[in-house]
Amino acid sequence: MALGQELVEPIGIGAMFPVDLKPQGLQIGPDLLIAGPRTRKRLGKITWAYLFAVTIGPKLEETAASFFSQGEYTKGVILDSIGSSAVESLAKEVNRRVVEGAIQVGLTAQERISPGYSDWPLEDQYQLCSLIGTTAIGLRLSAAAMLQPRKSITALIGLSTEATGDYATVLGCSGCDSVECQFRS
């Protein structure tokens, strides 16, 4: 745990964009068009999209790879798990802050969604990353649209003047009263 904490270098970047509801999809910025029907339905009539990326940097990943190459698989797996938890916690914190900010200005925020989920193609990360300038935080994309460093997340949080769901869902388990839920984290 101590080593994991030393190696995590959390950083993020994000920006708000107006959404143009077009017949062929949700247009965000000049190049990002979300056309998948399930994703469009999930996002509904959003008027704004907060796009963001977070990463914990490359050090933890490099150290875990070193453990694996030395045959110290348990240490590698544990360190890798710490990294996954750290980047997810970082994304949840961004989500919490966006939801709280939205409430303050009279908007409703949705739960975050990322390229690669449902019918939102992973390849749309190229446009998302370009829009928010992820290279400024050391985040790159592979030829297969995979984030590098791997312990990184890109996402969209839809914002609307209409109620789109309850805040417990948007805030995740920390905002939910169902303590017996099997999915509680």
PyMOL commands that set and color helices and strands:
alter all, ss='L'
color gray80, all
select helices_A, chain A and resi 2-7+37-43+59-69+73-104+122-132+134-137+167-175
alter helices_A, ss='H'
color red, helices_A
select strands_A, chain A and resi 11-22+25-28+32-34+48-55+108-109+140-141+147-148+152-160
alter strands_A, ss='S'
color yellow, strands_A
deselect
rebuild
show_as cartoon
